[in-house]
């Protein structure tokens, strides 16, 4: 199935689905011919299908630890970023690229074959060209990461925290098929990787750039909900429950007070702000931050978004009127039955309330 991206293409989905002339599944060349027929000058374009194994999400949510990425890694182009992550995985787990230490050398095409074993030969050549373009782009956006030899322009060094690539391109300036035979040397610096991720190093132990998985809180709540003794949750949060006063749980907000400090939590509170609120609550209630997260995670998932009210709109109004976003949400949530009228009036009623 081809996914349309051009406005000139009919929305009739039958146009994108067809059978091979042999009666079976169309071949790659038949798909390409069909795409050229439909898209004309818009083709070629990149179309990526990502299919996640359900087990992946289970592992992500249930693992006690998770990998830590440096901010530099998150800014890398796709292929280079994937190379970095797979090389780290190989170094710590499989040891196929680094059987005898922390340095190895490969032809670029062999490295791609290892990382993408199911790709056809012509696709590997395409990946080589894309990789070459990404290296040039990275040189422009992050010149501190890429060094081109002044004497030989085909020799390029890429140094990302902990991993160095020494590449001798056949022809770095032009995209040629034989660039797939470029030689890539890889050096893995274990200590630099840890430092680049700002990870804590435990002496005399095998360290890896990991941290405690924040998603384990979801597993705790899930296990509590399924436990045959529902009082377990209330026992874990009893200190906080005693401190909370005047709690009102509505469709859109949770309002309460602790030691005279009033709070309003909704789905419009960004994660960074919610984290700050949780820390404040933990201090006032003299309880652990885990207890606060556990208590409110169960309540927040039951809250709803106000229909037609976006996060951007709430914070735009809050900034314009110089009030907190929570004040905006509390007012709007109490008048949802009049929302059509308020919208038609371009929120003048709300503005008059706070001016």
Beta strands, then each sheet from edge to edge (+ up, - down):
strand 1: 65-67
strand 2: 103-107
strand 3: 146-148
strand 4: 155-160
strand 5: 163-168
strand 6: 183-188
strand 7: 210-212
strand 8: 245-249
strand 9: 253-258
strand 10: 261-266
sheet 1: 1+ 7-
sheet 2: 2+ 6- 5+ 4- 3+
sheet 3: 8+ 9- 10+
end
